[in-house]
Amino acid sequence: MTPSRSVTPQDQAARVRPADTDHLKGSGITRGDRDDRVRLADRSLPLFVLREHATDYAALFARARAEVGHGQCLCRTPALRLVIRCSRAGRYHLAGWPGEGELHDPSCSFHKLASELTGRGAYSTEAIHESDDGVAIRFTAALARKLSAPESAKASIEQREGRARRTVGLLGLLHWLWEESQLTAWHPRWRRRTWWVCHARLSDQIAGCSINHEKLAEALYIVPPFRKEFARRNTAAFETFRVARLKRRGDTQRRGLILGEIKDVSPTRYGVRYTLTHHRGALFATAALDARLRRSYRPAFSEAAAEHGARSIGLFLVELSPKGNVRVTDMAAMLVSRLYIPADSSHEVVMANALTDAGRAYVKPVRYDGSDLVFPDFVLTDTHPHSFVEVYGIHGRESYDQRKRVKQAHYQGQGAGLIEWDVADSIPDVRYR
Ligand SMILES: [Zn+2]
């Protein structure tokens, strides 16, 4: 970077102290996130500045990579290593050091649960390939198909027992996006979480990633939060996705992904239409597909959960119909609390809300495509060792609950605390004691 007498972003960053970041409110990241500091070479900077102005700091990133080989997170003493990634387009990005997520402070942007508490570990390195230039995902479904050839009977590859998954399915991708963007976690230091925050974190996460050798940021449209002043820009961005991404090219029908909050599902003459929060256009699905999705993702369509401020997030695999409508060919849906923390039932939404209200720091372990994996319902990260929260009594999950109790006995044997709630009883006191 050329030295200059004018104010550089570094100078601005040096002046930003946690105490005077209030003027940054509304810019998308919560104040708690803005307290995270990292070191690159000989400079200590707020993480958000590096994220928002990655291009301005390219020279510093390059120097840190050449001189030190990694960045450092200052949430702990001694500092923890961070991977410095550089996409092929030249955009720098910091990522947690593999296997060290648990060592970071629970309020740190790089904190992660231990690998036995996430479905992420079930994939081979070809399915999710992390390297110095980003993350490459091998997605189960094809992102394009030949119109002249009949569609293959089943796009998804059945996974063989006991073997690492070689591709990532729609739900796996949704959980990966959520977990990597730290949206599965809550910490009382983070004051709020809106779709604006989710969108900012997800967008940052996908920059430099690829899916089936295509840029993820081009294949995936994350619905931007509605702001009147950005409405025209957002409409234009969606049109670009629709035309540049989805439009047929000769004999090839291209596909894309749309991620957003499901606002409403209403019947049409041929099936259903999905409307998304913050998004003007509708997505269309056949009645048969809608019925299958409702069976597969029952909690996401739970009306009981909506009463507790829950929302549903949908990741849609879409293509354009001959008339130009956005047609859903598959979808993964996820129930989330009012703070966008994933939940497997309306009772878990109630529990997540109670934990937040009690000022607890917690993480929701997610299964990815591994539907039979058993994890605690929530992990409390403000105790040492971490403790667990279990919600029992969802009808039809008895055998699952049984496997869970076995696992809990194992954790308790290792000294982990446990809060249990049988939903037939009133919710227990979840405050820190
Ligand atoms: Zn950290």
Residues whose N, C-alpha, C, O or C-beta is under 5 A from the ligand:
A	BS01	ZN	C73 C75 H104 D105 C108 F110
